[in-house]
């Protein structure tokens, strides 16, 4: 079984390469330095680079998602490893690269543990004069809930909140039907249009942004294309239907390391039928049958706060009985200080617009 999380797989980096990112691949040489390798190399460190312009100036951002693994390293050893990676690869990146951004693949069960790690990491960086800073924004959701699929279906149901089991049964009893598609199905294009309509409804209702339609279509297409020496994941579209109405839909990724609930959408009608509960339960059972050891719901608010605008999402995802985990968000190894400072300000303004203002004025 691959030890890579899906964001580090060759499949995902080659998919992102079709959408404004350029992948670079690095591996340890005999001197334990990270050197560029061909993308055919198994378990290579995948680095994504995106270039764009701020007014008349072109800059690039390097991004290392969910790597390197910490394993049994102490925090200082891990900080020095990340610094070594940054120093090893920076000369192979575009010269206008302002920073190397990391999302560390470290799961904490308590927020306090995560905060202590971040404080210790920054202190170690300062003491060792490592040019690193906690990013003002995070690319991947820092908080999530992960369901252990090594349990039996009976155990999984028993681990849910009572209302969740009831809602799954209710949806089934009310004749909600769950349909599953991939892009090899003859009617996939038509069903995807039904799903994207739900996306648009969700966007208007909740003030969230989605990718262009072709982004999702290409994700399905790439999951069926042959990539040399790459174990392709299974990308599926699930739709919940009642009579002639499509009520909700999700896109999932299944691979041997994990199952991930990537994207979801729901309509505004017949919400009393609880279709989303049966939708998730169906995907969970399929992921278990596929052989995934866990199911990552991929993104929740950090705590059970009724005032949080996404509190409903927190309640929904955590009710399935998974373990709540916290990740520390993004860290930046700064390469060009002045350009990085300007970019950070603009990035913070952009995040404020999408996370706050757009939802207020939706």
Secondary structure by P-SEA (a helix, b strand, c coil): cccccccccaaaaaaaaaccbbbbbbbbccccbbbbbcccccccbbbbbbbbbcccbbbbbbbbccccccccccaaaaaaaaaaaaaaccccccccccbbbbbcccccccaaaaaaaaaaaaaaaaaacccccccccccccccbbbbbccccaaaaaaaccaaaaaaaaaaaaacbbbbbbcccccaaaaaaaaaaaaaaaaaaacccccccaaaaaaaaaaaaccccccbbbbbbbbbbbcccccccbbbbbbcccccccccccccccccccaaaaaaaaaaaaaaaaacccbbbcccccccccccccaaaaaaaaaccccbbbbcccbbbbcccaaaaaaaaaaaaaaaaaaaccccccc
